Amino acid sequence: MTKIIVLNLTSDPPLLSVMRAAVSKVCEIAGFDAMDTSKIILAIDEACSNIIRHAYKGKGGQSIRITCKIKPTKLEFILEDEGEPADLKKIKSRPLDEIRPGGLGVYIITSVMDKVKYADGLEAGNRLVMQKSIPKDKK
């Protein structure tokens, strides 16, 4: 049976702490340990920060919807916004040996999650689906 939790936030950075607390609880319910939970929180935080920075150009008060689905074998997060659609060809991590701040969000997201898929062809906004397999001993 799938358990579903939906978070509706606005693109105001202080609200990311609410998201982190909620994602922490979702990970606990799904059976992740503290280390994996921290990594998942970081990946979701990076994705939300990218929404604020790129889709909304830093503008607060805009919609971010996070749907968390706890399935029998995986945890799925669907992030949706109504901001400027991303150019999927430009979504990539910078080289890790390039020493400078920023640009590691995509690397973090793809290294933490088992599956990452950006929706293509949306009329408006963006949708990012991320999945992480639930630890075998917790299934």
Stockholm file with secondary structure:
# STOCKHOLM 1.0

chainA/1-139         MTKIIVLNLTSDPPLLSVMRAAVSKVCEIAGFDAMDTSKIILAIDEACSNIIRHAYKGKGGQSIRITCKIKPTKLEFILEDEGEPADLKKIKSRPLDEIRPGGLGVYIITSVMDKVKYADGLEAGNRLVMQKSIPKDKK
#=GR chainA/1-139 SS CCEEEEEEEESCGGGHHHHHHHHHHHHHHHTCCHHHHHHHHHHHHHHHHHIIIIISTTCSSCEEEEEEEECSSEEEEEEEECSCCCCGGGCCCCCTTSCSSSCCHHHHHHHHCSEEEECCSCSSSEEEEEEEECCGGGC
#=GC SS_cons         CCEEEEEEEESCGGGHHHHHHHHHHHHHHHTCCHHHHHHHHHHHHHHHHHIIIIISTTCSSCEEEEEEEECSSEEEEEEEECSCCCCGGGCCCCCTTSCSSSCCHHHHHHHHCSEEEECCSCSSSEEEEEEEECCGGGC
//
